[in-house]
Amino acid sequence: MRNHWRIALNRLNKGMDAADSAERFKRLEAQVAHLEHAYDQLNEVVVAQQKLLTRLRTDVQRLSDSMSTIEVDRIQANNPKQPHYQ
């Protein structure tokens, strides 16, 4: 596979002078800079989403615990102990 890339690059470079190569290199650098910027932005989004997901998981667990406690209290209130158990 590497040979295919080398052959393609050699074909591209045959008709290029130094000015063409410099211009092509500048375009490639600009594209890499753009991709790096996009990568950084996407990474920030992923980090923010992970923080949100962690917070939401904590909130859901807290709410689940609260609901369980409320349900146990409701059951106990509706089923009082018999006098001989008190």
Secondary structure as UniProt FT lines:
FT   HELIX           2..14
FT   HELIX           18..78
FT   HELIX           83..85
//
